[in-house]
Amino acid sequence: MKVSETLEKIIEHQDEYPLDVETLGACKIDSPVRHHEFVRDDERILFTENRTLLKYLKEKLGREPSFERAGPREKIYHDPTWTRVGILTAGGLCPGLNNVIKGLVEILSFDYGIKTIFGIRFGYAGLIPKFGYQPILLDPDAVDTIHEIGGTILGSSRGQQPTDELVDTLVRMNINVLFVIGGDGSLRGARDVAEECLRRGLKISVVGVPKTIDNDLQFVGRSFGFETAVAAAADVIRNAHVEAKGAANGIGLVKLMGRDSGFITAYATVANPVVNFCLIPELDFEVEGKDGLLAALEKRIASGKTHTVIVVAEGAGQKLIEGEESGTDASGNVLKKDIGEFLKRHIVNHFKAKGESASVKYFDPSYMIRSVPARGTDAIRCYMLARSAVHAAMAGRTNCVVGFTGEWNTLVPIKLATIERQRVNPRGDLWRSVMDATGQEYYFHPQAHRGNGLDVAP
């Protein structure tokens, strides 16, 4: 059977990408957690319900592919009386960061009675003495209402710092549990810290909470903040639709987040299906030519439609933009060229050259979307991830990230979660839903629909 390149990579390099999480040692201390069903160490969650795929992977791996179930253990590794905790947020902002911080502090305090919890300021930089960022002490009172505001009370920063200096600071501060709330680059940094601690023989648990608004981490389920981002993006799309309908040949152009993965763009399109063209990094497209976006716009106008809504992910169409150099940010991520401004300019110039009018309204709401507080079930997801992270750390788990596998909370090795970015499958159900919601295939490739009963333009 055909499996993803990610799974093939894991099969080929099983020793490099184990499914089991590292531990600091045997758990011998009675847990102070009360009124709770404890999770046994041997409880595992299969990471897919596809029985055919499970059978194939079992044959290749020699075992059923599963992750350790997250949750409180009856015996723990770290003595709460002597435990000192550090919490940091790194990378770009995302809805729900404060919810996770609040959850971590409250579970540490109420379930385990831990008194010393440091909030590390401005990401990994807060653990480097030369920057002079003083940590703040956190307790339930300090985080009582922080979930009501966006962003992170700890501040954040991009870029990794020298691993040996980070570990030196943890030792000086007597921190034996570190929580890192971050995305791909931040979690790779957490992995480096965990591995350096193990190399030195230090009994420090390093546990990650996956923060990626692009939803591009592997094996952790839907990331917190993603649902809120999709809802906020759908609101912007509604406004773009209103603006587009307010003018003859009105075009609402919305650029959304998604450097390498188009999940927000695709889901927001399905959530508010007034979009006519959805463009993502996973699929190339052309602007010029008979199968390009401009020709598709002309076909739509010629069919009698008086408005158009285009939604594009920030990483889409990068090969089309010439004359601009792509640098990198402090985290090493390639800075994407501005596809939104590029499309706006080309659309306006195209219709102007033809002597036709087109009113383009351009929306770039990225910073507004990522700065809003988490909503509804997304906020619940944040708190549940925080709970799982605390229980994992106190049980001596390290070099791991918490996530969801179906309805279960699970523990995943960081190296596996960051093996490569999760991307939209162009042949999968999500993208097929986008095609149905937009009808864009009709305009890009109308000849493919002749004889299919689609006589009226969508």
N, C-alpha and C positions, 0 to 999 in steps of 0.2 A: 504493500500500500504506500501511497505518497504521504510523507510527513514533512513538517516544516524544516527549514534549514537549521533553525535553532535546535530542534530535537535531534536532528542528524549530527549536529556538532557535539551535543551532550553524549550521544551514543558512541561517537568516535573517540571522545576524550573523557571517558568516565572517571578516570582518576583525577582529572583536572577540575571536573564539575560534579562533585558529590552532592547527593540529595540530603545528606544528614548535616545537622548543625553541630558546630564545635561546642564543647563544654569545658569548663574550668576544672571540674573534678566531681567527686561524689557529693551528693546532697545529703547532709547528715543533721541539719537543723530543722526542728519542727516549725512548720509555717504558722505565722500568727493570724493568717486569714481565717475568718470564721464564717459559718453559715453559707458554705459554698461546696459544691461538688468538685472534688479535685480531679485533675487529669493525670492519667497514668503515663509514665515515660514511654511506654510501647504503643500508645495510641497514634495511629497514622491516618492521614487523609489522602486518598487517591487524587492525583491532580487533574484527572479528566473522568467524565462519566461515559466516554466513548469506549465501549467494550472491545471493539475491533482494534482501536489504537492501543488500549491497555494490553491486549494479548500480544500485539506486535512489540511493544516496548518491553514487556516482561521477557520475551524471548531474547531480545537484544541486550537488555541490561542484566538479565539473570535474576531479577526481582521485580515486584510490582512497583511502579513509580509512584512514590508517595512522599508527603512531607509530614514532619512532626506536628501534631496538633498543639496549638497554643492554649494556654490557660494556667491556672494556679496549681502548683505541685504541693503534695502533702509534706514533702521534705524540700528544703531550700538550701542553697549554697552559701549565700551571703548572710551574715548575722546583721539583722536590721539595726541593732544597737550601735554597731560600728560602721554602718554603711554611709558613705558620703557620695552624693549624686551630682552629676553635671548634665545640663540639658542645653543643647545649642540648635539653632536653626540656620541653615546655610542655603545658598542659591537664591533664585528669584522668589518673590512673594507668591502666595497661593491661598485661596480661601481655606480656612480651617486650621491654620498654624496655631492660633491662640487656643482653639478648642483642644488640640493635641497637648499643648503645654499644660493647660488646665487639667486635663485628664491625667497626665503623668504625675503632676503634683498631688492631686487628690488621692489617687490610688496609692502612691508611695506613702502619703501621710495617713490615710484612714485605714488602709488594709495592712500596712507594714509598720506604721508608727515611726517612719524615718523623719528625722528632724532637720538634717542638713542637706538642703537641695540648692545647688548653685545654678542660677541662670547665666549662661556664658553669653556675653554680649558680642554681637556682630560676627556670628559664625566662628569658623576656625581661628580667625584673627584674634578672637577673645582669649585664646589659649597661648598667645605669643606675647611675652612680657613687653617687648619693645613698643607695641601699640598702645599700651597703657589702659586698655579697657577693663575696668573693674567689674567683676561678676556681681550679681545681685542675689540676695537670699530670697527664695520663694517659699511660700506657705499657702495654705488654702485661702486665707484672707487676701493675699496679694493677687491671686488669680481668680477671685470670686466672680467678676463680671467681664473678664477679658474676652470671653467668647462672643460678646456682643459687638466687638469691633474687628475690623479686618487687619491684615498684616500680622506682625509678630512683636510682642512687647520686648523681645530680646534683641531685635534688630537682626540683620543678616548681612552676609557678604559673599561674593563669589571668589573662587580660587582656593586651591589647596595651599597649606603652609607646610614647612618642614616637619615630617612625621616625627623625627626624634625629639624636636622641641615640643611638639604637642604632648607626647608621652611624658617628657620631663615635667611639664606643667601638671599633668594629672597626678604624677607621683608627689610633687611638692604640695599639692592641694589635698593629698590623701583621698582622691576620688577613686572609688572602686567600681562605679557604675556610670557609664556615659551613654546618653541617648542622643542620637543624631537624627534630626528631622530634615531630610533633604532628598534630592533627586539623584540621578545617575552619577554625576561627578562627586557630589557630597558623600554618597554611599561608598564610592570607590575610596574616598579619603578615609571613611570610617573603617573600611576593610584594611587599609594600610595601618591604621592605628591599632586595630585588633591584632593584626599579625605581628606588629612590633612589640606589643605587650606580651604576646605569647612567646616571642623569641627571647624576650628578657626574663621570662618566667614570672611575669606580673599577673596577679589574679584580678584582672579588671575586665568586667563585662562591657562589651560595646555592642549596642543594639540599635538598629536603624528603624525609623518609621518612614515609609516611602512617601515622598512628597514630589509629585510630578503632575503639574496641571495638564500636561500633554498626554497623560495616561500611557507612557511609553516604557514602563518597566515590565520585566517578564515575571510571570508566576506569582504575582501578588494581588491579582484581581484588579478591580477598578480602584484607582487612586483617590484618596480624599481630595476634595476641592474640585474634582472633575465635574461632578453633577451640578455643583453651584455655577461653575464656569459655563457649562452648556446652557443652563437656565438664563444666565445673564446675557450670553451671546444671542440666544433666541429673542430676547427683548430688543437687542440692537437690530437684529434682522427685521423685526416688526417695524421699527422706526424707519429703516432703510426702505422697506416696502411702501410705507406711507409716503415718504419723500419721492420715491420713484413714480408712484401713481399720481403725484401732484403736478406733473409736467408732461408735456407731449414728448414721447421718446425718452422718458425719464429712466435713468439707470442708477440704482442704488448699489454701490460697491463697498463691501465690508471685508476688511482684513482681520483675521483671527489668529490666535496663537497656534503654534504647531511647526517647530523647526524642521523636524524630520518625520513626524507622524501627524496625520490629518484627522485624528479622532474628534477633537472639539468641533472642527469644521463640519465633519460628516454628521455627527450626532446633532449638532445645532440645526443643520439643514433638515434632518428628519423630524426634529422637535417642532420646528416652525416651517412647514413645507410650502412657503411662498417663494423659496429660492428657485431660480431658473438655471443657474450654473454654479456648480460646486467644484472647486479646484484644490487638489491636495498634493503634497510632496511625493506621494507614492506613484503618481501617474503623470507622465509627461503630457504636455499639451502645446499647441502652437497658437500664436497670435495671428500671424499673417497666413495667407494661402487659403485654398478652397475648403480645407478642413480646420481652419483656425477659428479662434474665438470671435474675431471681427466678422468673419463670414457667417458664423452662427448667429451673431447679433442681428445681422442684416436679414437672415432667414426668418428670425423671430418677428422682426418689424414687418417684413413683407407678408407674414401670415395674418397680420391684423392686430398683433399685440402692441399696446402703446407704452408698456413699461417692462423693465427687466431688473431682477435682483441677482447679483453675483457675489458669492462668498468665496474667499480665497485664503488658504492657510499661508502663514508668513514664509514657509520654506518651499512653497510651490513655485514652479517655473523659473528656478534660479539660472538655468542654462540659457534662458532667453535674454538675460540682462547683461549686456556687454559694457565694457568701459569702467566698471566699478570693481575694486579689489575687495576680496572677502578676508577680513581680519578675524581674530578670535577674541572672545571675552576672557575675563580673568580665570574662568573655569576651563578654558580650552575649547569651548564650543565655537564652531564656525559662525561668525556673524552673517546673517542672511541679508542679501540685497533687498531693497524695498520693492517687493512685487506689487504692492498696492499702488504706490505712486507711478510705477512703470505702466501698469494697466490703465490707470486713469489717464495718463498722458497719451497713450496710444489710442485709446477709445475716442477721446476728445479730438485729437488730430485727424483721425481717420474720417469721422463724420464731417469735420470742418472741410477737409480736402474734397469731399464729395458734395459740398454745398448743402449739407443737411444738418439739422439741429439735433443735438443730443445733450440733455442736461444730466451731468454726472455728479452725484452726491457721494462723497467718499467718507467712510467711517473707519477709524482705527481705534477701537476701544480697549486695546490690550491691557493697559495699566489700570483702567477702570474695572475690568473684569477680575483681574487677579487680586485686587485690593479689597473686594467686598467680603463680608463675613460669610461663613458657611451657612447653608440653609438646610432645614428639614432633615431628611435621612442622611445627608452628607455630614451634618454635625454629629449625628449618632455614630456614623462610621469613624469619625475622628476619635471619639471617646473610646470606642471598642478597640481600635488599634492601640491607643495609649494603654489600655488595660493589659492587652496581650504583651506589649513591650515590657511593661513593669514585671509581669509574672515571669517572662522569659529571663530577664536580667537577674532577678532574685534567685532563679533556679540555676544560675551559673552559665546560662547560654551566652555565646559571644559570636562576633563576626556573622551576625544574622540580621534579617529584616523581617518584620511582621507583615502579614498580608491576609487575604481572603482566598480560599479555594472553595468555590461554590458558596455555601452558607457557613463554612467553617473557618475559624481563625487558624492560621498555620504559621510555621517558622521556616524561612527559606534562607539558605546561605547567600550572603551578599554577592558572592561571585556569580551565582546562578541568576540572581535577579537582575544583574547588570551585564549579563553575557552579551547582549546586544539590544538595541532599541526595539520595542514592540511597534509594529506598523500595521496600518489598515491593509487587509487582504483584498486586492482588487477583484478577486473572484468569490469573495465571501458574501454572507448575507447582509452585512452592514452596507457595503458599497452597492449591492443590488437594490437595497432600500433607498439609497440616495438616488440611484438612476430612476427608480419609479417615482420618487417624490418630486424630482426636478424635471424629468422628461428631456434632459439635455442631450441625450443620444439622438433624439429626433432632429435637433438643430445641427449637431456636429456631423452626423452621418445619416441624413434623411433617406438616402437610398436603401439603407439597411432595413427600413420600416415599410417600404413599399410592399403591398400585398399582405401586411400583417394586420390589417383592419384599423390602423391608426391614420384616419383620414383628416382628423382635426388636430391642429398643433396644440400641445399642452401649454 
